[in-house]
Amino acid sequence: MAVEATGEGVRLRVWVKPRASRTRITGVRQGALEVAIGAPPVDGEANGELVRFLAKLLGVPRSSIALASGAASRQKTIAIAGIDDATLRRALVK
């Protein structure tokens, strides 16, 4: 899984599958964390749901999570402030 440490936190590559029955991590795809999102990819709804899901999973405020790239794509890079690589990996294993 592609995780890159930055000065402020980490960047995580994510592959999003919108319009799923529920929001959950489904595995790893092409080196990116694969996340099924219950929201449709309309007007940023899926992106908002992804941010809410990751914030809850990682125990960080939503304001700490930003889309670094891929706002209109299934392949996204997520910037997460205030967390390190080891903490991210521990949270994803739970």
Sine and cosine of phi, psi and omega as CSV:
sin_phi,cos_phi,sin_psi,cos_psi,sin_omega,cos_omega
0.00,0.00,0.69,-0.72,-0.08,-1.00
-1.00,0.08,0.95,-0.30,0.08,-1.00
-0.79,-0.61,0.76,-0.65,-0.01,-1.00
-0.83,-0.55,0.81,-0.59,0.06,-1.00
-0.97,0.26,0.64,-0.76,0.07,-1.00
-0.81,-0.59,0.08,-1.00,0.02,-1.00
-0.90,0.43,-0.49,0.87,-0.04,-1.00
-0.99,-0.13,-0.30,0.95,-0.08,-1.00
0.17,-0.98,-0.84,-0.54,0.00,-1.00
-0.66,-0.75,0.32,-0.95,0.17,-0.99
-0.88,-0.47,0.71,-0.70,-0.06,-1.00
-0.83,-0.56,0.77,-0.63,0.10,-1.00
-0.99,0.10,0.74,-0.68,-0.05,-1.00
-0.75,-0.66,0.65,-0.76,0.13,-0.99
-0.94,-0.35,0.88,-0.48,-0.11,-0.99
-0.98,-0.21,0.69,-0.72,0.11,-0.99
-0.89,-0.46,0.99,-0.11,-0.04,-1.00
-0.96,0.29,0.21,-0.98,0.04,-1.00
0.86,0.51,0.61,0.79,0.07,-1.00
-0.99,0.11,0.21,-0.98,0.01,-1.00
-0.93,0.37,-0.50,0.86,0.07,-1.00
-0.41,-0.91,0.32,-0.95,-0.02,-1.00
-1.00,0.05,0.82,-0.57,-0.03,-1.00
-0.22,-0.97,0.32,-0.95,0.12,-0.99
-0.99,0.17,0.75,-0.66,-0.04,-1.00
-0.93,-0.36,-0.14,0.99,0.03,-1.00
0.56,-0.83,-0.47,-0.88,0.03,-1.00
-0.82,-0.57,0.71,-0.70,0.00,-1.00
-0.72,-0.69,0.84,-0.54,0.02,-1.00
0.77,0.64,0.66,0.75,0.05,-1.00
0.98,0.19,0.09,1.00,-0.01,-1.00
-0.89,-0.45,0.49,-0.87,0.08,-1.00
-0.92,0.40,0.81,-0.58,0.00,-1.00
-0.99,-0.10,0.82,-0.57,-0.04,-1.00
-0.80,-0.59,0.83,-0.56,0.12,-0.99
-1.00,0.10,0.75,-0.66,-0.05,-1.00
-0.89,-0.46,0.76,-0.65,-0.02,-1.00
-0.95,0.31,-0.32,0.95,-0.05,-1.00
-1.00,0.05,0.44,-0.90,0.06,-1.00
-0.98,0.18,0.37,-0.93,0.01,-1.00
-0.99,0.12,0.84,0.54,-0.06,-1.00
-0.82,-0.58,0.76,-0.65,0.06,-1.00
0.79,0.61,0.56,0.83,0.06,-1.00
0.97,0.24,0.17,0.99,-0.03,-1.00
-0.88,0.47,-0.70,0.72,-0.01,-1.00
-0.91,0.42,-0.63,0.77,0.03,-1.00
-0.89,0.45,-0.68,0.73,0.03,-1.00
-0.89,0.46,-0.66,0.75,0.03,-1.00
-0.91,0.42,-0.63,0.78,0.04,-1.00
-0.88,0.47,-0.71,0.71,0.00,-1.00
-0.89,0.46,-0.71,0.70,0.02,-1.00
-0.87,0.49,-0.69,0.72,-0.01,-1.00
-0.89,0.46,-0.75,0.67,-0.01,-1.00
-0.91,0.42,-0.63,0.77,0.01,-1.00
-0.87,0.48,-0.71,0.71,0.01,-1.00
-0.92,0.40,-0.71,0.71,-0.02,-1.00
-0.87,0.48,-0.67,0.75,-0.08,-1.00
-1.00,-0.01,-0.19,0.98,-0.01,-1.00
0.94,0.34,0.58,0.82,0.04,-1.00
-0.86,-0.51,0.38,-0.92,0.06,-1.00
-0.92,0.39,0.50,-0.87,0.03,-1.00
-0.85,0.53,-0.51,0.86,-0.01,-1.00
-0.92,0.39,-0.25,0.97,0.03,-1.00
-1.00,0.09,-0.12,0.99,-0.07,-1.00
-0.90,-0.43,0.76,-0.65,0.00,-1.00
-0.64,-0.77,0.53,-0.85,0.11,-0.99
-0.98,0.20,0.92,-0.39,0.02,-1.00
-0.99,0.16,-0.55,0.84,0.06,-1.00
-0.33,-0.94,0.36,-0.93,0.09,-1.00
1.00,0.03,0.48,0.88,-0.04,-1.00
-0.84,0.54,-0.55,0.84,-0.02,-1.00
-0.94,-0.33,0.35,0.93,-0.07,-1.00
-0.79,-0.61,0.35,-0.94,0.10,-0.99
-0.96,0.27,-0.45,0.89,0.04,-1.00
-1.00,-0.02,0.87,-0.49,-0.07,-1.00
-0.77,-0.64,0.43,-0.90,0.18,-0.98
-0.90,-0.44,0.83,-0.56,-0.06,-1.00
-0.95,-0.32,0.79,-0.61,0.08,-1.00
-0.99,-0.10,0.80,-0.61,-0.01,-1.00
-0.84,-0.55,0.91,-0.42,-0.03,-1.00
-1.00,0.03,0.51,-0.86,0.12,-0.99
0.97,0.22,0.36,0.93,0.00,-1.00
-0.62,-0.78,0.53,-0.85,0.03,-1.00
-0.95,-0.30,0.15,-0.99,-0.07,-1.00
-0.84,0.55,-0.73,0.69,-0.05,-1.00
-0.90,0.44,-0.66,0.75,0.01,-1.00
-0.91,0.42,-0.66,0.75,0.04,-1.00
-0.87,0.50,-0.76,0.65,-0.03,-1.00
-0.89,0.45,-0.63,0.78,0.04,-1.00
-0.89,0.46,-0.68,0.73,-0.02,-1.00
-0.91,0.40,-0.58,0.81,-0.02,-1.00
-0.96,0.29,-0.42,0.91,-0.01,-1.00
-0.97,0.25,-0.49,0.87,-0.05,-1.00
-0.86,0.50,0.00,0.00,0.00,0.00
